[in-house]
Amino acid sequence: MKAYDAVVVGSGPNGLAAAVALARAGHSVKVVEGQSTLGGGARTLPLTLPGFQHDLCSAIHPMALGSPYFAELELEKHGVEYVHSPFSLVHPIGNHAAILERGVEATAARLGPDEKAWLNLMKPLARDFEVLKRFMYYPATKPPLNAPIAAANFGLKAMQSAFWFAEENFETPEAKALLAGCAAHSFSALNTPFTNAFAMLLAVSAQVSGWPLVRGGSQKIIDALLALLLRNGGEVERDRPITSLDQLPPSRLVLFDTHAHVVERICGDALPGWYRALLTHMKLAPGVFKIDYALSAPMPWLAEASRNAATLHLGGSLPELAESEARVARGELPEKPFVLVAQQSQWDDTRAPAGKHTLWAYCHVPNGSDVDATAQLEAQLERYAPGFQKQVLAKTAKRTSHMEAMNAAYVGGDISGGAVEGLQILLRPGFGFTHATPNPKLMICGASSPPGPAVHGMCGYWAAQTAIQKLRAER
């Protein structure tokens, strides 16, 4: 068998990013993917009817837009086109809505009594956004030491829970809901420390750079990375699920773009027992229950603003959101779940036949729960878009087991590579380890490693930098 400098297991954005970095550095690299299609959670597939294209998991891409590595690769020259809706985010509350615009002042102007409080919070974050990117895209071992005041200003607020911070700093349901909806992307109960970090980083990114979709689907990011990999001499093999190391071709290094729990299963005794325990004890995040819709017309949202945003947060007020996420954290299915919605076809005519539309929606469920949450999710859609089911031509629901079957990295429906809370935000997969493992040949480059989940390729980038150093040292 042909031998390689590195083999990458998994073709998600991080796996391909790592492979591209290695290939560009002159190393021979092969990506091995268990599915017939590449991309992990960033695939775009015809999940309902012919002519309708649906993002399998990741759908909106603020983190890809801001990724330092993707910027270095100039993905726009390889077919990635970011498309912005008029509003970055809309959070319906009854028949009106809270709105995150591209602009701190414009967002604040809509918040009435909370205008000044919003400006006091967001203007420093927007001013220091380039510094804050280090918290989003760099490992904790590389803090922004050149900007200690900006880092401290963010860090003191970031450690707090989103629920407490919103209650203490805002008066209006709209301001509280905007912050809480962003915090809910953490998959954690909103009274958990550090959830305010998610709230602030996501909210300020929406206002500074926007929350775009990618024309043609998330798959376009994967296609661009694949093109770069092949151009630099890399190789790819599809339809080859890996369950043990002896199934891999010979290589000097193996990088895993998959969940820490899956790494432990594949590597077995090639890793010491204490490190295997560290991997298996990495806390899992809740799972997702997802429905993709083919629609005959746009959604009939009650709030007019909801028609002007590619991303919507459905879940009502701060107390409602807090209750929903607390139930998931307790292992329960919420009656009124937080529902994340993307309506890409409103601004991307490649997603559906002329005059037709797609809708992408998921809610949080307990990890490993194979419950059918269709009724709960659709009740939330009906709450904010009465009569929407009259426009449904077809739909496909995916439980946690379906998500894991389509991407082995989604253990129990965990799309985050492990819970993003407490010290596990910073120390992934565990204290003293990031991308390297005790076995010098084996590495982790997926969302279970820093800086964590989202489509940005930075876990793969940082793992590749360590891998390149290893390969050079051996030579």
N, C-alpha and C positions, 0 to 999 in steps of 0.2 A: 504494500500500500504506500501511496505517496505520503511523505512526512511534511509537516508544516511547522512554522514557528509558533503559530497560535491557531487553535480551534475555538470558535465561539458557538456555544449552545444557545439557540434562541435568536430569532430575527426581529425582535421588537426594536423600537427606536434606539434603545441603549446598546443592544447587541450589534446592530448595524453601525452605530456611531463608533463603538470600540473597534470594530473590524475596519472601518474606513481609516481611523487614526493609525492603526497598525500598518495597513497597506500603504498609506501615504508615507510612512516612515521607512518603507522599503522591506517590510516583513511579509513573508508568505502567510496567508490567513484563509481559513475556510469557515463559513457559517453553516451550521447544521440546524435545520428547522423541522419540527415534527409534523407541522400542518402542510397542506398543499399550497397554501398562500402565505406570503411573507408579511410580517408587520406586527404580530402579536395583537395588542389592543388598538393599534392604529391602522386597522384594515377597513376597507370600504367594500361592501358586498351587497348583492341583490337579495335581501332577506325577506322581501314580501312578494312583489309582483315584478314581471319583466319591465325594465325601464326605470325602476326605482332603486336608487343607490343609497345605502344606509351605512353610517359609521358603526362598526361593531362595538367599540367602546369609546375611546377618546374622540371628541367631536369639535370642541372649541379650543383654540390654541394660543392663549396669551403667553404661555411658557415657551412654546416653540418660537414665537415672534421675538421674545427677549433673550433666547438662548445664545450665549457668547459663541459656542461652538458652531451652531447652525449659521450664525452670522459669518463666522470665519469660512465656512464651507460655501457660502453664498447660494443657499438652496433655491432662491428665486431664479437663479440662472439655470436651474435644472427642473423647472416646471412647478415650483411651489408659489402660488399666488394667494396672499392673505386678503380676505374680503371682510370689511367692517360693515356692520349694520348701523343705522343712525344712532342707536343707543347701545352702549356696551352691555348693559344688564337691566332687566326690568323685574321688579318684585311686586306682583299684584297683592293688594290688600283690599278685599271686597271688590267693588267695581272701579276703584282707582288704583294707582300704582306708585311705588317708589322707584326712582330712576337713577342709575349710575351713568353719567355722560362722560365723554372724553374731555375732561376739564374739571378741575376741582371746584372752581368758582361756579361753573354752570350747574354742577351737581348740588352744591351748597345752596344756590339761589332757589332751589325747589323745596328746601327743607324748612322754610318758615322760621319758627323759633330756634331751630337747631342750626341755622346757617352759620353763625359765628363759631359754635362748638365744632361743627364739621370742618370749617376752615382751620381752626386751631389744631385739629388732629392731622388733617390731610396735607396742608400746605408744606409743613416740614418734611413729611414723608415724600411728597412729590419733588421737593427741592433736592432731597438726598437719595432719589430713586436709584441712581447709579451705584451708590454705596450699598443700598439695601439689596441690590441684586446679588451681592456676595452671600447674603443669607439664603437666597433662593437657589443659587447655582453652584455654590462652593461647599466643600466639606467643612465641618466645624473646626477642623485643624487649620483652616486658612481664613481666620477672621479678618474683618476690615480694619487692621491696625492703623492704617493711615488716616482714618476718620473716626477717632474714638468718641467724639461728642455725638455725632450722628448715630453711631452704633449704640451708644448708651441710651439715647433718646428713644430709639426703637426698642431696644432690649427690655427696658423697664416696663414698657407697655405690653410688649409681646408675651411676657411671662404670665400675664393675668388671664383670667377666663373671659371669653367673649361676652358671656351673659352678664357678669358683674360689670365689666367695662361699659357695655352699652347702657345698662340701667343707670350707672353712675354719671355718665357723661351726656346722655341725650334725653330729650323730653318726648319727641314725636315717635309714633309707631313706625313711621317711614324710615327715619335714621337708624333706629334700633334694628329694624328688619333687614336693612341693607347690610349692616355689619354682621348680623347673625347668619344670614344666608351665605355670606362668604366664609364665615367660620365653619359652617356645616360641611364644607368641602373636606374638612379634616376627618370626617367620619367619627368624630368623638362627641361625647356629651358636652354641651356648650358651657357647663360649669367646670370644665376641666382646664387646669392651667395650660398655658401656651396656645389655647384656641384663638386668642386674640391676635396671635402672630399671623395665622391664616387670614383672619378677617382683614387686618390692615394691609398685608401684602397683596392679596387679591383685589381688594377695593382700590388701592392706589394704582395697581397695574391697569385696572379697567379705566381709570381716569387719565393716566399718563399716556399709555400706549394702546389701550383698547383690548377687547376680547374678540379676536377675529376667528372666522372659519377659514378653511382652505378650499379654494375652488376645485371641484372634482373629488373632494373627500380627503380624509386623513391619509388615505393610501398614497396620495401624491408626495407626502413627506418620505414615506418608505421608498417609493419609486426613485426619488432623488438620491437618497442614500445608497440604494442599490446601484444606481448608475455610477456614482462615484466609486463604490467598491469595485465594480467590474472594471472600470477605467483604470484603476490602480493595481489590477492584477489579482484581486481577491476572487474567491470561488464561493458558490452557494449550493447546498443540497437540500431539497425539499422532501417532504413525506418520509422523514426519518426520525421518529420519536426515540429519544434516548432515555434509557432506564438504568444504565450502568456505564462506568468508564470504559469497559472493554469493548463497547460498541463504537467508540470514537477512533478516527484515524490517528496515527502516531503524531505527536506534536510536543513542542517544548513547554507550551503553556495551554491551559484550558480556561476560558472565561465563560461564566454562566450568566446569561440574561434570563434569569428565572427566579422564582421565590426562594428564599433561604431554606424553607422546608423541603423544597424539591431538590435543592443542591445537596442537602444531607442525605436524601434517599438515593440519589444517583452516585454520590461519592463513597458512601458507606465507610469501610475501614481505611480508605485512603486518607481520612481525616481522623485525628485523635478523638477519643470518646468525649472529653470535656468540651471540645469545640462543637461536636455534633449536638451535644446537649444545649449549647448556646444557641445554635441555629433552630432547633426544634422548640426551644422556649421563647423564641421571638414571638411576641404577641401578634395575633392575627387581627386585622381590621375587620369591621363588619363587611358583609357581602352586598351585592346589588341585585335587584330584580329589574329587568329592563323590558320595555316594549317599543318596537318600531312600528310605525304606522305609515301606510300609503293612504293619502287623502285626496278627495275629489276637489277640494278647495282649501284656502287658508283656514286656520283655526278661528272660530268666532269668539275671540277674546272679549270679555266685558270691558276691560280697560283698554282704551285706544292705544296707549303707549306700548302695550304688549305686542302690538302688530309691528313695532319698529325696533325690535331687539332679537338677535339670533339666540340669545340665552335668557331664560327665565328661571326664577326660583319660585316654586310654589310651596307654600307652607304656612302662610299667614303671618301672624304677629310673632314677636320675640318669645312670649310665653308658649305659644303653640309650637314653634320650632324647637324650643328647649325641651318641651315634653316629648316631642317626637324622637329627638336624638337620644334622650335619656332612656326611653323605652327600648330602643335598639341596643344601647349599651347594656341594658339588663337582660338582653336575650329575648325581647318581645317584639312582635310586629305592631308598629303603631297604627292606630285607627286612621289618623290623618298624617301620613308620612311626608317628609320633605321630599319634593320631587324636582329633580333637575331636568329642564326641558331645553332642547335645541331645535330650532326650526330653520335649518340651513337653506332649504329650497326657496325661501323667500328672496334670497340674494344670490343663489347659485342655480342657474337653470339646467345644470348638468345632472342634478339629483333626481329629477322626475320628468315624465312627459309633459308637454306643453299644457299649462292650465292646471296641472296636478301638483301635489306637494307631499313632502315627507315630514314626519315628526319623530323625534328621538326623545325618549323619556326613561329615567330610572329613579328608583327610590332605594333607600338603605334598608337592609334586612339583617338579622343576626347572621354571623358567619356560619356557613354550612347549612343554614335553614333552607330547605327546598320548598318552602311555602309558595303558593301561587298568590301573589299580591295584586293581581289584576284589579280586583274590586276596589281595593284601597287606592291604588294609583289612579284609576280612572275616575274615582269619586273626586279626587283633587283636580283633575283636568276638567271635569264637569262643573266643579265649583267656580272655576274662573273662565270657563268657555262652555256655557250651557248649550246642549244640543250638538256638541262636537261629533258624537258618534254617528250622526246622520251622514257625515262626510267621510267616514272610514270605509275604504275599499277593501283593505286587508290589514292584518296586523300579525306580528310574530312576537311572542313573549319568551323571555329567557330567564330561567331560575338560576340559582347559584351553580347547580350541577351543570347546566348548559354552558354557562360562562367558563367553567373550569374545563369542560370538554373541548371548547374552542380555543382555549389558551391554558396550558397546564400551569402557567405561573399564577393563575387566579385561584389560589387554594381556598376552597370554601366560598368562592365568590369575591375574595379579597383582591381588589384591583390595585391596591396600594403597595404591594410587596411587604406587608406588615403594617401594624398600626402606626400612625404618625402622631404620637402623643408622648408626653413626659420625656425622659432621657432618650427614648427610642427615636425621637425626632432627630437628635444629634448623633447618637451612637448606634449607627446601623452597620451590621446586624447585632453588634454588641460591643461592650466596652473593650477598647484596645484593638479593635479590628474595623477596617473599612472595606477595602476591596481585596486585599490580600488575605490568605488563610494560613494556618500553620503548615500546610503543605505548599512548598514554594512553587509547585507547578499549577496549583488550582487557585482560581480567583472568582470573585463575584462582581458582575458589572450591571446588574439589574436594579430595580427600585428598592430592593432590600439593602442596598448600599447607598452612601451619600451621593447627591443631596436628597434622594428620595423620589417619590412618584411624580408623574406628569410627563408629557411628551416634550423633552428638551434635550435628550441625548447626553446630558452631563454626567450621569452615572457611568455611562460607557466611556466618555471622554476621560474622566479622571482615572478609571480603571486602566485604560489604555496607556496613560502616561506612566503609571507604575509598571505595567507590563513592558513597555518600551525600555525603561530603565533596567529591568531584569534581563531582557534579551541582550542589551548592550553590554551589561556587566559580564554575562556569560561568554560573550565573544572576546 
